[in-house]
Each structure stands twice: as structure tokens, then as C-alpha cells.
Amino acid sequence: MPYAFEIYKDRAGEFRVRFKAPNGEKMFASEGYASKAAANNLIKSVLKNGPGAAVIDTTKTVKAAKVAKKKKA
């Protein structure tokens, strides 16, 4: 099985999207949506905007802030 988006209904009746790897592992999941169309729009948006999206690594900022805080003490 290739990578795939999966739309499913949760216990609250909301539509959610999860992205699954070929081995079946869930890589990420969305928030709940009231309609299936909204869940499909999420998939379309990820496919359209994902390839050019920036990667923001907040762990570097947090680490630098902790180091700066330790130096002041």
C-alpha cells in the first residue's frame, strides 16, 4: 500500500483525516471537521501547499533561550 490520506468519522461524528505510511503507521491526523467536504478540502490544501511549505524548527529557539537563561543565572 502506498502513502495515503484516510478520511474517517470519529466517535463524536466528526470527519478527520489521517496520513498513513505504506506500513500502516499513522504519520499525522487532523482536527475534526463537521463535513466530509471540509476534510477533502484539507487534503487538497496539503497537496497544493505542502511541497513549498517552510520547516520551522522551534526546538532550536527553545534550546537557545534555555542556554541564554542559564548564562544570566
C-alpha positions in Angstrom: 0.0 0.0 0.0 1.4 3.5 -0.9 1.2 6.5 1.3 -2.4 7.5 1.7 -4.8 10.0 3.2 -7.7 8.4 5.0 -10.9 10.1 5.9 -12.8 8.6 8.8 -15.5 9.5 11.2 -14.6 9.8 14.9 -16.8 8.9 17.9 -18.2 12.4 18.0 -19.4 12.1 14.4 -16.8 14.5 13.0 -14.7 13.8 9.9 -11.0 13.5 10.3 -8.1 12.9 8.0 -5.0 10.9 8.8 -2.0 10.3 6.7 -0.6 6.8 6.7 2.7 5.3 5.6 2.9 2.2 3.5 3.5 0.1 6.6 0.1 1.3 8.0 1.7 3.7 10.6 -0.3 6.9 11.2 2.1 9.8 10.4 -0.3 12.6 11.3 -4.0 13.3 11.9 -6.2 16.4 11.6 -8.7 18.1 13.8 -12.4 17.2 13.4 -14.5 18.7 10.7 -18.3 18.9 10.5 -18.4 17.9 6.9 -16.7 15.4 4.6 -16.2 18.2 2.1 -14.2 20.2 4.6 -12.0 17.1 5.3 -11.4 16.8 1.5 -10.5 20.5 1.3 -7.8 19.8 3.9 -6.3 17.1 1.7 -6.4 19.4 -1.4 -4.7 22.2 0.6 -1.9 19.9 1.9 -1.3 18.5 -1.6 -1.2 22.1 -3.1 0.7 23.9 -0.3 2.7 21.2 1.3 5.6 20.9 -1.2 6.6 24.5 -0.8 5.9 24.9 2.9 8.7 26.1 5.2 10.0 23.9 8.0 10.0 25.8 11.3 12.2 24.1 14.0 11.1 25.6 17.3 13.4 23.3 19.2 16.4 25.4 18.3 14.7 28.5 19.7 13.8 26.8 22.9 17.3 25.4 23.4 18.9 28.8 22.7 16.5 30.5 25.1 17.4 28.0 27.9 21.1 28.5 27.3 20.7 32.2 27.5 18.7 31.9 30.7 21.4 29.7 32.3 24.1 32.2 31.4 22.2 35.0 33.2 21.9 33.0 36.4 
